[in-house]
Amino acid sequence: MPRRATPSTNLLSRVRVWFGLQQNEMALYLGVSPELVGAIEAGRRNLTSDVLMALRPLLPHLPPADAPATPAAEVQPALPAPEAAELDFRRRVCAQQAAKLGRELAAIEARARVATRWAQALPALLQAAAETIPAPDNPGRPAWLADWLTRQARPLPPEAATRAHLLRARLAGLAAETAALVAAPEGPGR
């Protein structure tokens, strides 16, 4: 199992982490080897005057060493204005997907409404079928009709109900995404 590195609290490490640099990137900036950066951070080597001079422009941007860490949720990143064309394209894609899913959901709900109507009418229809005098040339019609009516009144299968639930969830997600795209900020500071 590989060892986990313990976070270093020395100046070089603080600068590197604050600016989101890897050790090799820090080494490029400083003009030294990545091994030297690793050795300084591990405490095996001391900061050289050249490294300290190269770090000097970055030091005023560091928070104080004893300052409490600010939770990431409180730090508002300065983002440039989003590309309006990309957001509009995604909004249109969401609308198109929502329309397609809405049609599929409407079809399932229509089938459910019809099944409910049949289920409500079934007792009376079965009663009427039972009271029908069979024709001499078709004595099995009342039994066939009762079976047919019962089949018509079957509720939707669980798969269709599950699909309808999933479609509603996806539609809610697309509606939320569309609303977020419409309310996209105009630029920094929002």
Secondary structure, 3 states (H helix, E strand, C coil): CCCCCCCCCCHHHHHHHHCCCCHHHHHHHHCCCHHHHHHHHHCCCCCCHHHHHHHCCCHHHCCCCCCCCCCHHHCCCCCCCCCHHHHHHHHHHHHHHHHHHHHHHHHHHHHHHHHHHHHHHHHHHHHHHHHCCCECCECCHHHHHHHHHHHHCCCCCHHHHHHHHHHHHHHHHHHHHHHHHHCCCCCCCC
